[in-house]
Amino acid sequence: MKGRVSQREREYLAMGVFQAYHPSLGAGVTLDKAGIDELREALRTEVEQLEREIHSLNQEDLKLDKRKEELLAILRCSNP
């Protein structure tokens, strides 16, 4: 049937997309199930690391906002 894409073709296209967005992740990965699973796990690990970094940055942002509010309160009290 024309227009249908096989599982192998979808996997090949997915690998191309992964490699286009992050070439180092696709280096040496084969297009078999094990290779795709390996790549998927590498992406999952990277996403988890980025989520931890985002959480850390958000915590730092909250601390800075709190400190800013403290300083503004001090300025308001010192300037009647």
N, CA, C and O atoms as a GROMACS GRO file, in nm:
protein
  320
    1MET      N    1   0.084  -0.117   0.000
    1MET     CA    2   0.000   0.000   0.000
    1MET      C    3   0.089   0.125   0.000
    1MET      O    4   0.176   0.140   0.086
    2LYS      N    5   0.068   0.210  -0.094
    2LYS     CA    6   0.150   0.330  -0.108
    2LYS      C    7   0.117   0.429   0.005
    2LYS      O    8   0.001   0.444   0.044
    3GLY      N    9   0.221   0.495   0.056
    3GLY     CA   10   0.201   0.593   0.160
    3GLY      C   11   0.222   0.538   0.300
    3GLY      O   12   0.232   0.615   0.396
    4ARG      N   13   0.229   0.407   0.314
    4ARG     CA   14   0.254   0.347   0.446
    4ARG      C   15   0.404   0.344   0.472
    4ARG      O   16   0.484   0.321   0.381
    5VAL      N   17   0.441   0.366   0.595
    5VAL     CA   18   0.582   0.365   0.634
    5VAL      C   19   0.603   0.245   0.726
    5VAL      O   20   0.530   0.226   0.824
    6SER      N   21   0.703   0.166   0.694
    6SER     CA   22   0.731   0.047   0.775
    6SER      C   23   0.792   0.086   0.909
    6SER      O   24   0.840   0.198   0.927
    7GLN      N   25   0.788  -0.007   1.002
    7GLN     CA   26   0.848   0.015   1.134
    7GLN      C   27   0.996   0.049   1.119
    7GLN      O   28   1.047   0.138   1.187
    8ARG      N   29   1.064  -0.021   1.032
    8ARG     CA   30   1.208   0.002   1.010
    8ARG      C   31   1.230   0.145   0.957
    8ARG      O   32   1.323   0.213   1.000
    9GLU      N   33   1.145   0.188   0.864
    9GLU     CA   34   1.159   0.324   0.810
    9GLU      C   35   1.133   0.428   0.919
    9GLU      O   36   1.202   0.530   0.925
   10ARG      N   37   1.033   0.404   1.003
   10ARG     CA   38   1.005   0.498   1.113
   10ARG      C   39   1.124   0.507   1.208
   10ARG      O   40   1.161   0.615   1.253
   11GLU      N   41   1.182   0.391   1.240
   11GLU     CA   42   1.300   0.390   1.328
   11GLU      C   43   1.416   0.464   1.264
   11GLU      O   44   1.488   0.538   1.331
   12TYR      N   45   1.435   0.444   1.135
   12TYR     CA   46   1.543   0.512   1.063
   12TYR      C   47   1.521   0.663   1.066
   12TYR      O   48   1.614   0.740   1.092
   13LEU      N   49   1.398   0.706   1.040
   13LEU     CA   50   1.367   0.849   1.043
   13LEU      C   51   1.386   0.905   1.184
   13LEU      O   52   1.436   1.016   1.201
   14ALA      N   53   1.344   0.829   1.284
   14ALA     CA   54   1.361   0.874   1.423
   14ALA      C   55   1.509   0.891   1.456
   14ALA      O   56   1.547   0.988   1.522
   15MET      N   57   1.592   0.798   1.411
   15MET     CA   58   1.735   0.810   1.436
   15MET      C   59   1.790   0.936   1.371
   15MET      O   60   1.872   1.006   1.430
   16GLY      N   61   1.744   0.965   1.252
   16GLY     CA   62   1.789   1.087   1.184
   16GLY      C   63   1.751   1.211   1.262
   16GLY      O   64   1.830   1.305   1.272
   17VAL      N   65   1.631   1.212   1.317
   17VAL     CA   66   1.586   1.325   1.398
   17VAL      C   67   1.671   1.336   1.523
   17VAL      O   68   1.716   1.445   1.558
   18PHE      N   69   1.693   1.223   1.593
   18PHE     CA   70   1.777   1.225   1.712
   18PHE      C   71   1.916   1.277   1.679
   18PHE      O   72   1.971   1.359   1.752
   19GLN      N   73   1.974   1.229   1.570
   19GLN     CA   74   2.109   1.270   1.534
   19GLN      C   75   2.112   1.416   1.493
   19GLN      O   76   2.211   1.485   1.520
   20ALA      N   77   2.007   1.464   1.430
   20ALA     CA   78   2.003   1.605   1.389
   20ALA      C   79   1.999   1.696   1.511
   20ALA      O   80   2.064   1.801   1.513
   21TYR      N   81   1.924   1.656   1.612
   21TYR     CA   82   1.912   1.740   1.730
   21TYR      C   83   2.028   1.722   1.827
   21TYR      O   84   2.065   1.814   1.900
   22HIS      N   85   2.084   1.604   1.829
   22HIS     CA   86   2.193   1.577   1.923
   22HIS      C   87   2.286   1.472   1.863
   22HIS      O   88   2.278   1.354   1.900
   23PRO      N   89   2.373   1.512   1.770
   23PRO     CA   90   2.457   1.417   1.696
   23PRO      C   91   2.537   1.322   1.783
   23PRO      O   92   2.556   1.206   1.745
   24SER      N   93   2.585   1.366   1.898
   24SER     CA   94   2.667   1.278   1.981
   24SER      C   95   2.587   1.160   2.035
   24SER      O   96   2.644   1.054   2.061
   25LEU      N   97   2.457   1.178   2.052
   25LEU     CA   98   2.376   1.067   2.102
   25LEU      C   99   2.360   0.958   1.998
   25LEU      O  100   2.348   0.840   2.032
   26GLY      N  101   2.359   0.994   1.872
   26GLY     CA  102   2.339   0.896   1.766
   26GLY      C  103   2.465   0.828   1.719
   26GLY      O  104   2.458   0.731   1.644
   27ALA      N  105   2.580   0.877   1.761
   27ALA     CA  106   2.707   0.821   1.714
   27ALA      C  107   2.721   0.677   1.759
   27ALA      O  108   2.719   0.647   1.878
   28GLY      N  109   2.736   0.589   1.664
   28GLY     CA  110   2.759   0.449   1.694
   28GLY      C  111   2.636   0.370   1.732
   28GLY      O  112   2.646   0.252   1.765
   29VAL      N  113   2.519   0.432   1.728
   29VAL     CA  114   2.396   0.361   1.763
   29VAL      C  115   2.342   0.293   1.639
   29VAL      O  116   2.333   0.353   1.531
   30THR      N  117   2.306   0.167   1.655
   30THR     CA  118   2.252   0.093   1.542
   30THR      C  119   2.101   0.106   1.539
   30THR      O  120   2.039   0.146   1.638
   31LEU      N  121   2.043   0.074   1.425
   31LEU     CA  122   1.899   0.087   1.409
   31LEU      C  123   1.823  -0.039   1.447
   31LEU      O  124   1.711  -0.061   1.400
   32ASP      N  125   1.883  -0.122   1.530
   32ASP     CA  126   1.808  -0.237   1.580
   32ASP      C  127   1.743  -0.198   1.713
   32ASP      O  128   1.766  -0.088   1.764
   33LYS      N  129   1.662  -0.286   1.768
   33LYS     CA  130   1.590  -0.255   1.890
   33LYS      C  131   1.684  -0.218   2.005
   33LYS      O  132   1.658  -0.123   2.078
   34ALA      N  133   1.792  -0.292   2.019
   34ALA     CA  134   1.888  -0.263   2.128
   34ALA      C  135   1.949  -0.125   2.111
   34ALA      O  136   1.964  -0.051   2.209
   35GLY      N  137   1.985  -0.089   1.988
   35GLY     CA  138   2.044   0.043   1.963
   35GLY      C  139   1.947   0.155   1.992
   35GLY      O  140   1.984   0.257   2.051
   36ILE      N  141   1.823   0.136   1.952
   36ILE     CA  142   1.721   0.238   1.976
   36ILE      C  143   1.693   0.248   2.126
   36ILE      O  144   1.678   0.358   2.179
   37ASP      N  145   1.686   0.134   2.194
   37ASP     CA  146   1.666   0.136   2.339
   37ASP      C  147   1.781   0.206   2.410
   37ASP      O  148   1.760   0.279   2.506
   38GLU      N  149   1.903   0.183   2.362
   38GLU     CA  150   2.021   0.248   2.419
   38GLU      C  151   2.012   0.400   2.401
   38GLU      O  152   2.040   0.475   2.494
   39LEU      N  153   1.973   0.442   2.284
   39LEU     CA  154   1.958   0.585   2.256
   39LEU      C  155   1.847   0.645   2.341
   39LEU      O  156   1.861   0.754   2.395
   40ARG      N  157   1.738   0.574   2.352
   40ARG     CA  158   1.624   0.619   2.432
   40ARG      C  159   1.668   0.639   2.578
   40ARG      O  160   1.633   0.739   2.641
   41GLU      N  161   1.745   0.545   2.630
   41GLU     CA  162   1.794   0.554   2.768
   41GLU      C  163   1.889   0.673   2.784
   41GLU      O  164   1.885   0.743   2.886
   42ALA      N  165   1.975   0.695   2.685
   42ALA     CA  166   2.067   0.810   2.690
   42ALA      C  167   1.988   0.941   2.692
   42ALA      O  168   2.022   1.033   2.766
   43LEU      N  169   1.884   0.948   2.612
   43LEU     CA  170   1.800   1.069   2.610
   43LEU      C  171   1.727   1.086   2.743
   43LEU      O  172   1.718   1.196   2.796
   44ARG      N  173   1.676   0.976   2.796
   44ARG     CA  174   1.606   0.979   2.925
   44ARG      C  175   1.700   1.030   3.034
   44ARG      O  176   1.661   1.112   3.118
   45THR      N  177   1.823   0.981   3.034
   45THR     CA  178   1.923   1.024   3.132
   45THR      C  179   1.952   1.173   3.119
   45THR      O  180   1.962   1.245   3.218
   46GLU      N  181   1.966   1.218   2.995
   46GLU     CA  182   1.994   1.360   2.973
   46GLU      C  183   1.877   1.447   3.018
   46GLU      O  184   1.897   1.553   3.077
   47VAL      N  185   1.755   1.403   2.991
   47VAL     CA  186   1.637   1.477   3.034
   47VAL      C  187   1.632   1.486   3.186
   47VAL      O  188   1.602   1.592   3.241
   48GLU      N  189   1.660   1.375   3.254
   48GLU     CA  190   1.662   1.376   3.401
   48GLU      C  191   1.766   1.473   3.454
   48GLU      O  192   1.739   1.546   3.550
   49GLN      N  193   1.883   1.475   3.393
   49GLN     CA  194   1.989   1.567   3.436
   49GLN      C  195   1.944   1.712   3.415
   49GLN      O  196   1.964   1.797   3.502
   50LEU      N  197   1.884   1.740   3.302
   50LEU     CA  198   1.837   1.875   3.274
   50LEU      C  199   1.726   1.916   3.370
   50LEU      O  200   1.720   2.031   3.413
   51GLU      N  201   1.639   1.823   3.404
   51GLU     CA  202   1.532   1.853   3.500
   51GLU      C  203   1.591   1.886   3.637
   51GLU      O  204   1.541   1.977   3.705
   52ARG      N  205   1.696   1.815   3.678
   52ARG     CA  206   1.762   1.846   3.806
   52ARG      C  207   1.825   1.985   3.800
   52ARG      O  208   1.817   2.061   3.897
   53GLU      N  209   1.888   2.018   3.687
   53GLU     CA  210   1.949   2.151   3.672
   53GLU      C  211   1.842   2.260   3.676
   53GLU      O  212   1.862   2.364   3.739
   54ILE      N  213   1.731   2.237   3.610
   54ILE     CA  214   1.621   2.335   3.610
   54ILE      C  215   1.568   2.353   3.751
   54ILE      O  216   1.544   2.466   3.794
   55HIS      N  217   1.551   2.243   3.823
   55HIS     CA  218   1.503   2.252   3.962
   55HIS      C  219   1.600   2.334   4.046
   55HIS      O  220   1.558   2.419   4.125
   56SER      N  221   1.728   2.308   4.031
   56SER     CA  222   1.829   2.381   4.106
   56SER      C  223   1.825   2.530   4.073
   56SER      O  224   1.834   2.615   4.162
   57LEU      N  225   1.813   2.562   3.945
   57LEU     CA  226   1.806   2.702   3.903
   57LEU      C  227   1.680   2.770   3.956
   57LEU      O  228   1.683   2.886   3.996
   58ASN      N  229   1.569   2.697   3.957
   58ASN     CA  230   1.445   2.752   4.012
   58ASN      C  231   1.459   2.781   4.161
   58ASN      O  232   1.410   2.883   4.209
   59GLN      N  233   1.525   2.690   4.233
   59GLN     CA  234   1.548   2.712   4.376
   59GLN      C  235   1.634   2.836   4.399
   59GLN      O  236   1.607   2.916   4.487
   60GLU      N  237   1.738   2.850   4.318
   60GLU     CA  238   1.826   2.967   4.329
   60GLU      C  239   1.748   3.094   4.297
   60GLU      O  240   1.767   3.197   4.363
   61ASP      N  241   1.663   3.089   4.197
   61ASP     CA  242   1.581   3.203   4.159
   61ASP      C  243   1.489   3.244   4.274
   61ASP      O  244   1.473   3.363   4.302
   62LEU      N  245   1.429   3.146   4.341
   62LEU     CA  246   1.343   3.175   4.455
   62LEU      C  247   1.422   3.241   4.568
   62LEU      O  248   1.374   3.336   4.631
   63LYS      N  249   1.542   3.192   4.594
   63LYS     CA  250   1.627   3.252   4.698
   63LYS      C  251   1.660   3.397   4.665
   63LYS      O  252   1.656   3.484   4.751
   64LEU      N  253   1.694   3.420   4.538
   64LEU     CA  254   1.728   3.557   4.496
   64LEU      C  255   1.607   3.649   4.505
   64LEU      O  256   1.621   3.764   4.546
   65ASP      N  257   1.491   3.600   4.467
   65ASP     CA  258   1.369   3.681   4.478
   65ASP      C  259   1.340   3.716   4.624
   65ASP      O  260   1.301   3.828   4.655
   66LYS      N  261   1.358   3.619   4.712
   66LYS     CA  262   1.334   3.642   4.854
   66LYS      C  263   1.432   3.747   4.907
   66LYS      O  264   1.392   3.838   4.980
   67ARG      N  265   1.558   3.734   4.870
   67ARG     CA  266   1.660   3.832   4.914
   67ARG      C  267   1.629   3.971   4.859
   67ARG      O  268   1.645   4.071   4.929
   68LYS      N  269   1.585   3.977   4.735
   68LYS     CA  270   1.548   4.105   4.673
   68LYS      C  271   1.434   4.170   4.752
   68LYS      O  272   1.439   4.290   4.780
   69GLU      N  273   1.334   4.092   4.789
   69GLU     CA  274   1.222   4.147   4.866
   69GLU      C  275   1.268   4.195   5.003
   69GLU      O  276   1.220   4.297   5.052
   70GLU      N  277   1.360   4.121   5.065
   70GLU     CA  278   1.414   4.164   5.194
   70GLU      C  279   1.486   4.298   5.180
   70GLU      O  280   1.468   4.388   5.263
   71LEU      N  281   1.566   4.312   5.076
   71LEU     CA  282   1.640   4.437   5.054
   71LEU      C  283   1.546   4.552   5.023
   71LEU      O  284   1.567   4.664   5.070
   72LEU      N  285   1.444   4.526   4.944
   72LEU     CA  286   1.346   4.632   4.915
   72LEU      C  287   1.272   4.674   5.041
   72LEU      O  288   1.243   4.793   5.059
   73ALA      N  289   1.241   4.580   5.128
   73ALA     CA  290   1.174   4.613   5.254
   73ALA      C  291   1.264   4.700   5.341
   73ALA      O  292   1.218   4.795   5.403
   74ILE      N  293   1.393   4.667   5.344
   74ILE     CA  294   1.489   4.748   5.420
   74ILE      C  295   1.495   4.890   5.363
   74ILE      O  296   1.497   4.987   5.439
   75LEU      N  297   1.499   4.901   5.231
   75LEU     CA  298   1.503   5.034   5.168
   75LEU      C  299   1.377   5.114   5.199
   75LEU      O  300   1.385   5.234   5.225
   76ARG      N  301   1.262   5.050   5.196
   76ARG     CA  302   1.136   5.120   5.226
   76ARG      C  303   1.135   5.170   5.371
   76ARG      O  304   1.086   5.279   5.400
   77CYS      N  305   1.189   5.089   5.461
   77CYS     CA  306   1.193   5.129   5.603
   77CYS      C  307   1.293   5.242   5.627
   77CYS      O  308   1.271   5.327   5.713
   78SER      N  309   1.402   5.242   5.553
   78SER     CA  310   1.506   5.343   5.575
   78SER      C  311   1.477   5.474   5.503
   78SER      O  312   1.541   5.575   5.532
   79ASN      N  313   1.384   5.475   5.410
   79ASN     CA  314   1.347   5.597   5.337
   79ASN      C  315   1.201   5.629   5.365
   79ASN      O  316   1.112   5.585   5.292
   80PRO      N  317   1.177   5.706   5.471
   80PRO     CA  318   1.036   5.736   5.507
   80PRO      C  319   0.968   5.827   5.409
   80PRO      O  320   0.850   5.860   5.427
   0.00000   0.00000   0.00000
